[in-house]
């Protein structure tokens, strides 16, 4: 949901932990409101990224060589498809092109993690022209193409309420079960209360609690580093490492498979 619950921080560190565990991973900055992954990773020479990939798909030139040039390796087994750089460039992303980009990325990497914006509504003022650019197209396209959707929510009633209000819209997009990450968990609210607030009000495939660690997060951002580099022994980093190895990042479960148990709270 909206409100900066830590989507980008969770996305970049999940991608890094998956790559460190041996998976060929591509991190995509598909946030058309606040792209940030290049900054979080300390990438100074930002490639054209998502816009260039979408443009190449439109021109039928998104071949293996072109895609490779748009995916710099930022860590071993971790590549980045950077975002739009300036939020005002969202108009260069068209839905049909984005749908094609996901397919091309899936053929290139074992795991694709897309960091998206929180707005899930159709751009109604542009709905009369299906070929017109739509600012929310990247988020909608990513959700509909995803094997699994992870919702990152802050451990506060405002953020949780926003998540619950998004439930109907997520179902419209084909998401019937979410992997929910409750970020910035700390006193005075116990983990059991958070589980009750969310788990009894919407279908949840898994629920993970991540501890609040503002010092580690600020240090990582200022250093352009991952938590595995700036705070490798922190409880937050351990929680993200465990989440990267969980069923949430293994794709959709087969039909009829038992739902995984909710993750235990991460304790410092």
C-alpha positions as CSV (number, residue, x, y, z in Angstrom):
1,X,0.0,0.0,0.0
2,X,0.9,3.7,-0.2
3,X,2.9,5.4,2.5
4,X,6.5,4.2,2.0
5,X,6.3,1.0,4.0
6,X,9.7,-0.1,2.7
7,X,8.8,-1.8,-0.6
8,X,12.1,-0.9,-2.4
9,X,14.3,-1.8,0.6
10,X,12.7,-5.2,0.9
11,X,12.8,-5.8,-2.9
12,X,16.5,-5.0,-3.3
13,X,17.6,-7.1,-0.3
14,X,15.4,-10.0,-1.3
15,X,16.9,-10.0,-4.7
16,X,20.4,-9.8,-3.3
17,X,19.8,-12.6,-0.8
18,X,18.3,-14.8,-3.6
19,X,21.3,-14.2,-5.7
20,X,23.7,-14.9,-2.9
21,X,21.9,-18.2,-2.4
22,X,22.8,-19.1,-6.0
23,X,19.8,-18.0,-8.1
24,X,20.2,-16.0,-11.2
25,X,18.2,-13.0,-10.2
26,X,17.0,-9.9,-12.1
27,X,15.7,-6.9,-10.0
28,X,13.4,-4.6,-12.0
29,X,12.6,-1.1,-10.9
30,X,9.1,-0.7,-12.2
31,X,8.0,2.1,-9.8
32,X,6.7,4.9,-12.1
33,X,6.2,7.3,-9.1
34,X,9.4,6.9,-7.1
35,X,12.1,4.9,-8.8
36,X,15.0,4.3,-6.4
37,X,16.8,1.0,-7.0
38,X,19.8,2.5,-8.8
39,X,20.4,4.8,-5.8
40,X,19.9,2.0,-3.3
41,X,22.5,-0.1,-5.1
42,X,24.9,2.8,-5.5
43,X,24.8,2.6,-9.3
44,X,26.3,5.8,-10.5
45,X,26.2,5.2,-14.3
46,X,22.5,4.4,-14.6
47,X,21.5,2.5,-17.7
48,X,18.3,3.4,-19.6
49,X,16.7,0.2,-18.2
50,X,12.9,-0.3,-18.3
51,X,12.1,2.4,-20.8
52,X,14.8,1.1,-23.3
53,X,13.5,-2.4,-22.9
54,X,9.9,-1.4,-23.6
55,X,11.0,0.7,-26.6
56,X,13.0,-2.2,-28.0
57,X,10.1,-4.6,-27.6
58,X,7.8,-2.1,-29.5
59,X,10.4,-2.1,-32.3
60,X,10.8,-5.9,-32.2
61,X,14.5,-5.5,-31.3
62,X,14.4,-6.9,-27.8
63,X,16.7,-9.8,-28.6
64,X,19.2,-11.5,-26.3
65,X,22.0,-9.2,-27.1
66,X,19.9,-6.0,-26.5
67,X,18.5,-7.4,-23.2
68,X,22.0,-8.3,-22.0
69,X,23.2,-4.7,-22.6
70,X,20.3,-3.4,-20.4
71,X,21.1,-5.7,-17.5
72,X,24.3,-4.7,-15.7
73,X,25.5,-7.1,-13.1
74,X,25.5,-5.3,-9.7
75,X,26.4,-8.3,-7.6
76,X,27.3,-11.9,-8.5
77,X,24.2,-13.5,-10.1
78,X,22.3,-10.2,-9.6
79,X,21.4,-8.0,-12.5
80,X,19.4,-4.7,-12.5
81,X,16.9,-3.4,-15.0
82,X,16.9,0.2,-13.8
83,X,13.8,2.3,-13.7
84,X,12.6,5.4,-15.6
85,X,15.1,7.7,-13.8
86,X,12.9,10.7,-13.9
87,X,9.3,9.9,-12.8
88,X,8.0,12.2,-15.6
89,X,9.1,9.6,-18.2
90,X,6.3,7.2,-17.2
91,X,4.5,8.1,-20.4
92,X,7.2,6.2,-22.4
93,X,5.9,2.9,-20.9
94,X,3.0,1.2,-22.7
95,X,1.1,-1.7,-21.3
96,X,1.6,-4.0,-24.4
97,X,5.3,-3.4,-24.3
98,X,5.6,-4.1,-20.6
99,X,3.7,-7.4,-21.0
100,X,6.3,-8.4,-23.5
101,X,9.3,-7.3,-21.4
102,X,8.2,-9.6,-18.5
103,X,8.3,-12.5,-20.9
104,X,11.8,-11.6,-22.2
105,X,13.1,-11.3,-18.6
106,X,11.6,-14.6,-17.6
107,X,13.6,-16.3,-20.4
108,X,16.8,-14.6,-19.2
109,X,16.7,-15.0,-15.4
110,X,15.7,-17.7,-13.0
111,X,14.0,-15.3,-10.6
112,X,12.6,-11.8,-11.5
113,X,11.7,-9.4,-8.6
114,X,9.8,-6.3,-9.6
115,X,9.6,-3.3,-7.3
116,X,6.3,-1.6,-8.2
117,X,4.4,1.5,-7.2
118,X,1.4,1.2,-4.8
119,X,-1.3,2.6,-7.1
120,X,-3.4,-0.2,-8.6
121,X,-6.2,1.7,-10.3
122,X,-6.7,1.9,-14.0
123,X,-5.9,5.4,-15.5
124,X,-9.6,6.1,-16.2
125,X,-9.0,9.4,-18.0
126,X,-7.0,7.5,-20.6
127,X,-9.2,4.4,-20.9
128,X,-10.8,5.6,-24.1
129,X,-7.5,4.9,-25.9
130,X,-6.0,1.5,-25.0
131,X,-2.7,2.4,-26.7
132,X,-2.3,5.6,-24.6
133,X,0.4,5.5,-21.9
134,X,-0.9,4.8,-18.4
135,X,1.1,5.6,-15.3
136,X,-0.1,2.6,-13.4
137,X,0.4,0.1,-16.2
138,X,3.8,-1.1,-14.9
139,X,2.3,-2.1,-11.6
140,X,-0.8,-3.7,-13.1
141,X,1.2,-5.5,-15.7
142,X,3.7,-6.8,-13.2
143,X,1.0,-8.1,-10.8
144,X,-0.9,-9.9,-13.6
145,X,2.3,-11.5,-14.9
146,X,3.6,-12.6,-11.4
147,X,3.7,-16.1,-10.0
148,X,3.6,-14.6,-6.5
149,X,2.8,-11.2,-5.1
150,X,4.4,-9.9,-1.9
151,X,2.7,-7.0,-0.2
152,X,4.9,-4.9,2.1
153,X,3.1,-3.1,4.9
154,X,4.3,-1.0,7.8
155,X,3.5,-2.3,11.3
156,X,0.9,0.5,12.0
157,X,-2.9,0.7,11.7
158,X,-2.9,3.2,8.8
159,X,-0.7,1.0,6.6
160,X,-2.6,-2.2,7.5
161,X,-6.0,-0.6,6.8
162,X,-4.7,0.5,3.4
163,X,-3.7,-3.1,2.6
164,X,-7.1,-4.4,3.7
165,X,-8.8,-1.9,1.4
166,X,-6.7,-3.0,-1.5
167,X,-7.9,-6.6,-1.1
168,X,-10.9,-6.3,-3.6
169,X,-8.7,-4.6,-6.2
170,X,-6.0,-7.3,-5.9
171,X,-8.7,-10.0,-6.4
172,X,-9.8,-8.2,-9.5
173,X,-6.3,-8.5,-10.8
174,X,-6.3,-12.3,-10.1
175,X,-4.4,-12.2,-6.8
176,X,-6.4,-14.4,-4.4
177,X,-3.6,-15.0,-1.8
178,X,-0.8,-12.7,-0.8
179,X,2.5,-13.2,0.8
180,X,2.4,-10.3,3.3
181,X,5.5,-8.8,4.9
182,X,4.9,-6.6,7.9
183,X,7.9,-4.3,8.1
184,X,9.2,-2.2,11.0
185,X,7.8,-4.4,13.7
186,X,8.6,-3.3,17.3
187,X,7.2,-2.2,20.6
188,X,4.5,-1.6,21.7
189,X,2.5,-3.9,19.3
190,X,3.2,-7.6,19.7
191,X,3.5,-9.8,16.6
192,X,0.4,-11.9,17.5
193,X,-1.7,-8.7,17.4
194,X,-0.4,-8.0,13.9
195,X,-1.1,-11.5,12.7
196,X,-4.6,-11.3,14.0
197,X,-5.3,-7.9,12.4
198,X,-4.2,-9.2,8.9
199,X,-4.6,-13.0,8.9
200,X,-8.2,-13.0,10.1
201,X,-9.4,-10.3,7.6
202,X,-7.9,-11.4,4.3
203,X,-6.5,-14.6,2.7
204,X,-2.8,-14.7,3.4
205,X,-0.5,-17.3,1.9
206,X,2.3,-16.4,4.3
207,X,2.9,-13.7,6.8
208,X,6.4,-12.5,7.7
209,X,7.3,-10.0,10.4
210,X,10.5,-7.9,9.9
211,X,12.0,-6.0,12.9
212,X,12.4,-2.3,12.8
213,X,16.1,-1.4,12.3
214,X,16.3,2.3,11.2
215,X,20.0,2.6,11.8
216,X,20.9,-0.4,9.6
217,X,18.6,0.9,6.8
218,X,19.9,4.5,7.0
219,X,23.5,3.2,6.9
220,X,22.8,1.0,3.9
221,X,21.1,3.9,2.0
222,X,23.9,6.4,2.6
223,X,26.5,3.8,1.7
224,X,24.6,2.6,-1.4
225,X,25.0,-0.9,0.2
226,X,23.0,-4.0,0.8
227,X,22.1,-5.0,4.4
228,X,24.3,-8.1,3.8
229,X,27.2,-5.6,3.4
230,X,26.4,-2.9,6.0
231,X,24.6,-5.0,8.7
232,X,25.2,-8.7,8.0
233,X,24.4,-9.8,11.5
234,X,21.3,-7.7,12.0
235,X,18.0,-9.3,12.7
236,X,16.5,-7.5,9.8
237,X,19.0,-8.9,7.4
238,X,18.5,-12.4,8.8
239,X,14.7,-12.0,8.3
240,X,15.1,-11.0,4.7
241,X,17.5,-13.9,4.0
242,X,15.0,-16.3,5.4
243,X,12.2,-14.8,3.4
244,X,14.3,-15.1,0.2
245,X,14.5,-18.9,0.9
246,X,10.8,-19.2,1.7
247,X,8.0,-20.4,-0.6
248,X,7.1,-16.8,-1.3
249,X,10.0,-16.5,-3.7
250,X,9.6,-20.0,-5.2
251,X,6.7,-19.1,-7.5
252,X,3.0,-20.0,-7.2
253,X,2.3,-23.3,-5.4
254,X,0.7,-26.1,-7.5
255,X,-3.0,-26.4,-7.3
256,X,-4.1,-28.3,-4.3
257,X,-0.8,-27.7,-2.4
258,X,-1.0,-27.0,1.2
259,X,-0.4,-23.4,2.2
260,X,2.8,-22.8,4.0
261,X,2.7,-21.9,7.6
262,X,3.0,-18.2,8.6
263,X,6.6,-17.3,9.4
264,X,7.5,-16.7,13.0
265,X,8.4,-13.2,14.1
266,X,12.0,-12.3,13.7
267,X,13.4,-11.5,17.1
268,X,16.5,-9.4,17.7
